[in-house]
Amino acid sequence: MQQSGLQYEILKEDKGAPLGTVTKAMAHYKPAFTDGKVCQSSYESANTFKLDLPKGGVIKGRMEAVPLMKEGSRWKLFLPYDPDYGSGGNPPDIPPF
């Protein structure tokens, strides 16, 4: 577990290059709640999520996790509600807290 509260499970560790200082990446995502309910999914739309880390626009948990990964790896992230969504959530998909 990271100091921020980010937790992750490595599902597949690839031998690709460490992403460390990468500034742009493409990934699939499928965020779900602890009860398993999926709130969005790039897999169903067949669109990858484009990350431009220096510019932001990505929740902090993803910004923290991507540099820790290796290219081609597959991780499951467990993100605390705060600081990413907090008391406001991201309606209608993500409620407060």
C-alpha positions as CSV (number, residue, x, y, z in Angstrom):
1,M,0.0,0.0,0.0
2,Q,1.2,3.5,-0.9
3,Q,1.2,6.3,1.6
4,S,-1.7,7.9,-0.3
5,G,-3.9,4.8,0.3
6,L,-3.5,3.4,-3.2
7,Q,-3.4,-0.4,-3.2
8,Y,-2.9,-2.6,-6.2
9,E,-2.8,-6.2,-7.2
10,I,-0.5,-7.2,-10.1
11,L,-2.5,-9.5,-12.3
12,K,0.1,-9.9,-15.0
13,E,3.7,-8.6,-14.8
14,D,5.0,-8.1,-18.3
15,K,8.7,-7.8,-19.3
16,G,8.1,-4.4,-21.0
17,A,9.9,-1.3,-20.2
18,P,9.2,0.3,-16.8
19,L,6.8,3.2,-17.3
20,G,8.6,5.3,-14.6
21,T,8.8,8.7,-16.2
22,V,6.4,8.1,-19.1
23,T,4.3,11.1,-19.9
24,K,1.7,9.5,-22.2
25,A,0.2,6.1,-22.1
26,M,-2.9,4.2,-23.3
27,A,-4.8,1.7,-21.2
28,H,-8.1,0.0,-20.7
29,Y,-10.0,0.6,-17.5
30,K,-13.0,-0.9,-15.7
31,P,-13.7,0.9,-12.5
32,A,-15.9,-1.0,-10.0
33,F,-17.2,-0.5,-6.5
34,T,-16.2,-2.8,-3.6
35,D,-19.5,-4.7,-4.2
36,G,-18.3,-5.5,-7.8
37,K,-20.7,-3.1,-9.6
38,V,-18.9,-1.7,-12.6
39,C,-19.6,2.0,-13.2
40,Q,-17.7,2.5,-16.5
41,S,-15.7,0.3,-18.9
42,S,-13.4,1.0,-21.8
43,Y,-13.5,-2.7,-22.7
44,E,-17.1,-2.5,-23.8
45,S,-16.6,0.5,-26.0
46,A,-13.3,-0.9,-27.3
47,N,-11.7,2.5,-26.6
48,T,-8.5,2.8,-24.7
49,F,-8.0,5.5,-22.1
50,K,-5.3,8.0,-23.1
51,L,-3.3,9.2,-20.2
52,D,-1.4,12.5,-20.4
53,L,0.2,12.5,-17.0
54,P,1.8,15.9,-16.9
55,K,-1.4,17.6,-17.9
56,G,-3.5,15.9,-15.3
57,G,-7.1,15.2,-16.1
58,V,-6.6,11.8,-14.6
59,I,-7.5,10.8,-11.1
60,K,-4.6,10.9,-8.7
61,G,-4.7,7.1,-8.1
62,R,-4.0,6.4,-11.8
63,M,-1.4,9.1,-12.0
64,E,0.4,7.4,-9.0
65,A,0.0,3.8,-10.3
66,V,1.0,4.1,-13.9
67,P,4.7,5.1,-13.3
68,L,5.0,2.0,-11.1
69,M,3.9,-0.4,-13.9
70,K,5.8,-2.0,-16.7
71,E,4.5,-1.8,-20.3
72,G,2.1,-4.6,-21.1
73,S,1.4,-5.3,-17.4
74,R,-2.1,-5.6,-16.0
75,W,-2.9,-4.3,-12.6
76,K,-6.0,-4.1,-10.4
77,L,-6.1,-0.8,-8.5
78,F,-7.9,-0.1,-5.3
79,L,-8.4,3.6,-4.9
80,P,-9.6,5.4,-1.8
81,Y,-12.5,7.7,-2.5
82,D,-10.5,10.7,-1.3
83,P,-8.6,12.6,-2.8
84,D,-10.0,11.5,-6.2
85,Y,-13.7,11.9,-5.8
86,G,-14.3,12.9,-2.2
87,S,-17.5,14.2,-0.9
88,G,-18.7,15.3,-4.4
89,G,-18.3,12.0,-6.2
90,N,-18.6,12.1,-10.0
91,P,-22.4,11.9,-10.7
92,P,-24.1,10.0,-12.1
93,D,-21.6,7.1,-12.1
94,I,-19.8,7.7,-8.9
95,P,-21.7,8.8,-5.8
96,P,-20.1,10.8,-3.0
97,F,-17.7,9.0,-0.7
